Amino acid sequence: MIARMLIGSDPCRSAELLQQQLRHDGIDAEVHDGYGLALVSVWVGLVVWCDGGRFWWRTGWNADRHRVIYAWHPADDPFRAAHRIAMRYAELRSRQSVQPS
């Protein structure tokens, strides 16, 4: 396990630490960076953005307000963020319907 440390404001480094923790939890993810942001592609419908200060990801839709609902977590704690993202991953996977062959 990676020792907890202050990450600073490097979005790519924060995203890589998140990726490592997700991998430790058995979840493969890809990191992409550019334009001051890093993206961690986890699953269909689950992309985590990082600006160096926080991670954020879509958790739902508010039909009354016609708005997307996001969760966020401080980027200096990729371990707890990975746990929360793993819960969302499990939720999305459980909703995936099995297609008949």
Secondary structure, DSSP 8 states (H G I E B T S, - for coil): --------S-HHHHHHHHHHHHHHTT---EEEEETTEEEEEEETTEEEEE-SSEEEEEEEEETTTTEEEEEEEETT-HHHHHHHHHHHHHHHHHH------
